[in-house]
Amino acid sequence: MAKAAEHRAEHYASEDFSKLQEAVFVLCIISAQLLTQAGLGQAIAPLHIIGESFGNLPIGQLSWFPAAYSLTVGTFILIAGRLGDMYGHKLMFVLGFLWFGLWSLIAGVSVYSGSSIFFDICRALQGIGPAFTLPNALAILGHAYPPGPRKNMVFSLFGAAAPGGFVLGALFSSLFAQLAWWPWGYWVMAIACVFVAVLSIPVIPRMDREPKDPSGKHQFDFAGSLTGVAGLILVNVAWNQAPSVGWDDPSVFILLIIGILLFILFAFIETRVTDPLIPTNLLSGDTGFILACIAAGWSSFGIWVYYLWQFMQTLQGATPLNATARFVPVMISGFLAAVTTGFLISRIRTSIIMVLAMLAFCVGTVLTATTPVDQIYWAQIFVAILIMPWGMDMSFPAATIILSDVVPREQQGIAASLVNTVVNYSISIGLGIAGTVQVYANRSTPDDVLRGFRLAWYTGIGLSGMGVLVATAYVIKSSIKSQVRHHHEEPTQLDTIE
């Protein structure tokens, strides 16, 4: 009750918005999610066309086009959220879009280099932009809205932009790749990013009590940032490089061992600094279960979407535009899932929402993994495309809302960073794990492309199945905790409402 009274006593920017101001504000903020996923889709849809411009690359190297982007999105988010808490989320939001635009421009120009490695580097640097926009966008929403149904719905709409953004990026990149030249997709992305950056300056108000720390009272965790980011990058590079060069290559093991050692050093540093990059209280209790579910579910999603696109183009002969058309239903399904989640999250337990989300990830991947090559689109792939957005748009809003509500306003950036880090890093690491399974488990019949795809999807089924188990354990734990609390405490008015 005291916490509720505290929220009522604070002023939130959304209280001063007119309907039109709020609509423009929300559209500007959710463009962070929209363009982030568009950046993923613009590499996956015309993957083979881009690859041909750099020579005939094996599929193991092609996977770096989306993986390099997701790697840096997931890795640098932790730093970006912390910097937003210290120096202002609006500033980091604008700078993130400007950086995103700059490296989208250079990624298109990289075609002149003739080097796929340089393009991979550009994709990785491009991903740093969304790493700054995503957590600070969510932190701005956390500052603007008090806990309640209105905040739940806005966070759900933010999540709903993900599937729509992916399709949007795939559509424009496919159009340019087939009808003109694929670099134009990246140059148009650069224009869109600069437009949003300029628009956000007058549209996003300065929040009351928005953190700024020019005095240096709160110190930035340089040691933790360096070890944490380096560890994440090295472990991810090892997993994604192994399918191409082989696990018997000494460089893969060296990178993996150094990355793990850096993780251990990072954990030690975080227990010794005054202002850790990740407060330890955010990794315990309910949030630990939620983040574990997010990791399992979204890693399976990355595998599902990447290999489904390869399945449709390589084995079913679909063009990038035709494959994009098949993905259009995710926009409608994702919107319905997000709105439903925004309605349900204040009415049923979050643990139940997580179980439903993990089941959607698992069922969607099972349907795809068992699809015959000559089967019509409407039989299984269409159903899977309708189901998968429910995993995305139930798990993401639920996780962000929970973490946003349990941390103080001055730590909104950290809360948003954790969810986005796990989402995007899991997509990248999932591709590395599936690629390893595809290459090594399919060694006896390397020309059997379909079997390789199915093995990758089976890996996704295993990951999403693990998510179902974790979410189920979370439901059991929450039920026991609730029964114990009600047994030992007198019921209050708040309990009755719940």
Summary of the structure (lengths in Angstrom):
residues: 498
radius of gyration: 21.9
end to end distance: 12.9
largest distance: 71.1
contacts: 1879
relative contact order: 0.14
helix: 82%
strand: 0%
